Amino acid sequence: MRILTVHNYYQQPGGEEQIFATESALLETRGHQVHRYTIHNDRVEGMNPLTLAKKTIWNNDVYRDLRAIVRQERPEVAHFHNTFPLISPAAYHAMKDEGVPVVQTLHNYRLLCPNALFFRDGKICEDCLGKCGAIPGIVRGCYRDSQTASGVVAAMVNLHSMMCTWTKTVNVFVAYSHFALQKFVQGGLPEKKIQFKTNFLHPAPAPGTGRGGYAIFVGRLSPEKGLGTLLAAWEQLGGKIPLKIVGDGPLAPQVIEATKRVPGVEWLGRRPLEEVYELMGEAALLIFPSEWYETFGRVAIEAFAKGTPVVASAIGAIAELVTPGQTGLHFLPGNTQDLVEQVEWALSHPEELMQMRQAARAEFEAKYTAEENYRRMMEIYTLAPHV
């Protein structure tokens, strides 16, 4: 099969970039011809704001480029990951006009919320969900703390809603969790157009031993990831178990400050993936304290692959991923005391924790391998022309 993959890279590398690369590589290892069309956000630097706004809503250069690529490469399906802000929804229309079915993976909630997170001022916010215009998000400047930028995002979504871009040029949307799928249905996407497929790892790392005697957090250091709750819990734990924090982001100064006053907290910054896997595998627990509606939570299945139980906040897709008492534990999102109690329970039940390690790896092998997800991907590609 000939497949065109489309992705707009962010300024900072993140989960979408890794997924895009992993899925493309997997398809190639299975003998498919993959043509990658990518644009990086570094092109935004120095761009006139009005020009950027126009390209976000409709990038005619991309429209022409993609039609030319389709005529040359003749893909049988186009798999989109991200079009925001520079590729624009014009790319879907290019595929429609060339007769190429479109599959769009839903990595975030951009179609339903200007900042794509459903998170504002430290808490969940659904004020724009299902409402035409996203007026609350514009007024509050939810995207980049700017009313103008938020207005551009809302204009892009609303204009293309009126043009039926989401319903007539996209054949299939892919949601990584049942929670996210239902949010998009609630926001107005046709349920019949949304397919469920989990994320996956390729290649899969080998299990670790869990004998490192520490807990670990891996992710972006930002408010929606629950860093405040995590650090407050470790302050209460008082050094009962060390905590290694891997990642970077706007809350790095807060983490650095915590390393100076909270016993056992260590900040490792960004680390290569191989080193992250090694750290995960030796950890007794991975803490996943997010306070927003994660669409999936790749870090959790990375922990499962290493056989490491996950202590996760019971919110959004994370609640689906982690089965309490089997592959980890749940705690109430944002509840420091509950997180402390779950960690203390894990530390006082080493036999149960060891059983969870075995169950976590078994869960990975049953649901999140390349083989299982390749099979599901092919089902979706085959379905796309008929939706």
N, C-alpha and C positions, 0 to 999 in steps of 0.2 A: 504494500500500500504506500502511496505517496502522500505525505502529510506536511502541511505548512503550519509551523508554530509561530505564534505572534506574542510578543511581550515588550512592554515598556518598563525598562529598568528604573528603579528609584536611585536617588543620590547615594543612599547608604545600602549596602548589601543586606538582604534579609531573607525571610523564609520563602517568599515567592520566587526569588532568583534561584534558590537551591532546588525548589520543586520543578521549575521550568527546565533547568539543566538536567536534573535526574530523569524526568519523564522523557525528554528528548533523547538522552543517552540510552535509556531502556528500549525505546522504539528502534533505535539504530542497531542495538545488539540483537534484536529479533528480526533483522533483515529489512526493515522499512526504510524508505528514502525520506529523510527529514530535511526540510528547508527551513532555516530559522530566520525570521524577520524580527529584528530588535531595534529599539531606539533607547538611548540612555538619557536620563534627565540632566546630564551635564550640559546638554544643548540649551537648557533653560537659562543658564548663566548669561547675563547681558542681553537677553531677549526683551524687546519692548513689551510691556504688560498687555497692551491692546492686542499685539500679535499673538502672545501666548494665549490670551483668552479666546481669540478666534480659532487657534489651532486646537485648543481643548474641546471646543464645540464641534468643529469640523476641519480636519486637516486635509485639504485637497491634494497636497503633495503625496501624502500617504495613500490616499484613494487611488491616485494615478499609478504610484509605484507598485502597489499590491495587485492592481489589475494587470500590469505588465508582467509581474512575477508569476501570476496564475497562468497567463498565456504561455509562458516559457516552461514552467515546471509542471503544469497540469496536476495539481494536488487533488486527491479524492476527498479530502476533508481538511478544514482549517481549525486548529485548536488554539484558542485565545486564552491567555493568562491575565494580562493587564493591558488596557489601552490608555490609561490615565497618566499624565495629561496630554502627551504629545501625539500619540498614535490616533486617538479620538475614535468615536463610534463610526466615523466615515469608513473605517476599515471593514466593518460588518457589511456595509452597503457595497463595498468593492467585491466582497465575496458573493453577495446576493446577485449582483449584476453579472458575475461570471459563472453563476450556477454552482458554487462550491458550498456545501453544507458547513455550518459553523457550530463548534462546540466551545462554550465559554465556562471556564472554571471560576467559581465564585470564591475568591480568596478573602474578600472583605465585604463590608456592607455599603460600599460607595453608592449603589443605586438607591439606597433607602435612607442614608444619613450623610450629610456633607463631610463629616470628618471620618466616615467609614467605620467608626468604632462603636457607636451607641454609648459613648462614654463622655461625660462632661462634668467638670468641677469635682472630680473624684468619685463619681457615682454613675450608675447606668442612667441613660437618658434616651427615651423613645419618642420625644416630642414631635419629630418629623416623620415617624413611621406611618405610612399609609396616607400621608397628607400631601396634596398637590402644592408645589411651590417651595417646600422646606423653609417657610418663613422664619420659624424660631431659630433654625440654624444660621440663616443669613443675618438676622438681627444680632445674634450673639457672637457672630464671627467664628463659628465652630471649626472652620477649616483655616489653619494657619493664623488663628486669632485675627482674621481679617474679614470684614463684611463684604468687601469687594471680591476677594478670592472665593469666599463661600457662595456669593451670588453667581460667580462663574460656574462653580460645580453644580449648583442647583439649576442654572439655565441649561447646562449640558444635559442633565438628567431629564428635566421637564420637556425640553425641545424634542429629545429623542423618544420620549414617551408619546408625545403627540404625533411623531412621525412613525410610531409603531416599530421603532428599531428593535426594542427588546423582545417584541412578540412575533415580528415577521422576518427579521434578518438573522436572528439567533435561533438555531434549530434546537439545541439542547444546552441547558445550563447544568453544571456539575456542582453539587454541594458535598462537602466533606463530612458533614454530620447531619443527623436528622433534625437537630435543633436549628441549625442554620437554614436547612431546607424549609422548615415551617416559618421561620422569620421572613424569608423571601416570599413565600406564599401570602403571608399576612401583609406584606408590603405591596402585593399586587402582581407578582409574576405568576403565570399560569402553572399550576402544579404539574400538569401533564408534560410540561417542557423541562422539568427539573429531575435529574437523575442523581442518586446517591452513590458515591464511590469514596472509599477512605483514601487517605494519603498512604505512602509507603516509603521504605528505605531500599536503596540499591547502590552499592552492594550492602548486604546486611552485616553488621559487626558481630563478632562472637561475644557470648555472655562473659561478664566479669565475675569477680568473687564476692564483692560486697564487703570485703574485710578491711576497708580503709578507715572505718570508725568515724565517718563524717557524713553530713548531709550536704546536698548540692542544689544550687539554683542555677539554671542556664536560661538566659534570655535577655531581651532588651531592658535596660534599666530606665523604666518609664512608669508614670503613676498607674496606668491601667493594668500593669503587670503585678501589682500588689506588693511592691517593694516596701512600702511603709508598714504594712501588716507583717511582712516577713521579718524585718529588722526589729520591730517591737516585740514579736514573739521570741526572737533569740535573746533579746535583752531580758525577758522574763525567764527564759530557760537557764540563764546564768552559767553557761559553759558546760551544760550536761552533754552536749555533742557539738563539735565544731561545724561551722557552715562555710562552705566555699561558694563564692559568687562568681559566675562566669558570664561576661557580657559587658556591654557599654551602653551609654545613653545619657539623657539629660539629668538623671538622678545619680550619676557617678559621684558628685561631691558629697551627697548624703551617704552613700555607701562608704566612701573613704572616711568620713567622719565617724561612722559606726565602727569601722575597724579599730579605731583608736580608743573606743570606750566600751564596746560590747565584747565580752570574752569569747574567743573562738571564731569570730567573723573574719574571713580573709577574702579580699577582692583580687581576682586573677585577671580581670580585663578580658579582652578578646583572646581566644585561643584557636589554633587550627582544629578542624573537625576531628581528626584522629586523636588529638590530645583530649578533646572534650569527651569523646567516647570512652577513653581510658579512665578519665576522672569519674564519669557516670558509672562505669562498671564496678569501680571500687567503692562507690558511695553506698551507705546503708539505705539511704532514702533520697529521692529527688523531690524537692518542694516546688509545687506549681500553684502559686497563690493568686493567679490572675483575677481581676475584678471586673473585666469586661467580657462580652460575649465572644470568646474565641470561636472562630469558624471551624477549627480543628484542634491544634495543639501538637505539632510535630515532635516537640521535646518529649512528650509523654511516650510516644511509640519508640523514640530513640532509647529512652530509659527501659522500656519493656524489652527491647532487643538485647540490652545488656543485662537483663534479669533484675533490674532495680525497681522496687516498688515505688509508687508515686503517691505523695500526700497532696491532694488537689482540692482547690476550692470547688464547691458544688454549684457550678454556674455554667451555662452554655454547653458547648461541645465537650468541655473537660469532664463534666459530670457523666457523659456517655462513655468516655474512654476508660475511666477508672472505675472498677467494680469494688466497692468497699468490702474489705475482708478477704478479697481474692488477689487483686493486682495492686492494691494500695488502700488508701483511706480518704474519706471526704472530710472537709471542714466548711463551716459557713463562711462565704466570701467576706473578707474584711474583718472577720472576727478573730482578733489576736488570741484570746483565751482558748477558743476552740482549736486553733492551730497548735497551741502549746499542748493541749490535752492529747491531741492525736499523735504528736511526736513523742510525748512521754509514754503513751500506750505502746507505741512501736518499740521504744527502747526497753520496755519492761516485758516484751513478749518476743524474745529472739527466735523461738521455734516457729511461731506463726509468721514472723518476718521472713524466715528462710523458705517456708512454704509459698509465701507470696512471690519470692524471687522465681521459683519454678513456674508458678502460674503466670507471671508476667511474661516470661520468655515463651511459654506455650501460647499465650494470647497473641504475641507478635507473630509467631509462626503460623497461626491459624488465620489471621486477618490482614497482616500488614507487610507481607512479602511482595517482592517484585512479581513473582509468578501469579499470585492471586489478583494483583491489581492490573497486570497486563491483560489477563483474561477479561476483567471488568471493563477496561478501557476499550478493548476491541468490541465488546458488546455495545458500548455507547457509540463508537464510531460507526458501527453497522446500523444502528438505530437512527442516527442523526438525519440522513436524507429523507426519512419517512415521517419526521415530526413537523 
